[in-house]
Amino acid sequence: MLKSLEGQLTIAAHLADGDAPLFAALRATLERKAGRILVNGFGTGVEVGHAMVHGGPFPATSDTRTTSVGARAIERFLRPVSYQDVPDALLPDAIRDANPLNVPQRIDGVPMPREARNG
């Protein structure tokens, strides 16, 4: 059923104890369907209309971070996903507190040295 949904602004997953494995199995599909994933919470209730332009799961947006021409044009197919109240164990490896992929990170805008991220 989840795969049949069209792109959404947000998806809220309400998890009970023991639902973590199910959420982990569905996370990749959720990421493709929405630009914001909430756990045990609710979105802001923004109205969706034909005149609204939003990042969503589509590259044809008014996103000013990229260009439609040149070598950097491929970046327009990258799309940020926001995780709200998602437990650390259910986050993608790249943004977990332990940072097992050793991805450069900033915490509160401050670049974190490698030893601080893995220590």
Secondary structure, 3 states (H helix, E strand, C coil): CHHHCCCEEEEEECCCCCCHHHHHHHHHHHHHHEEEEEECCCCCCCCCCCCCCCCCCCCCCCCCCCCCCCHHHHHHHCCCCEEECCCHHHCCHHHCCCCCCCCCCEECCEECCHHHHHC
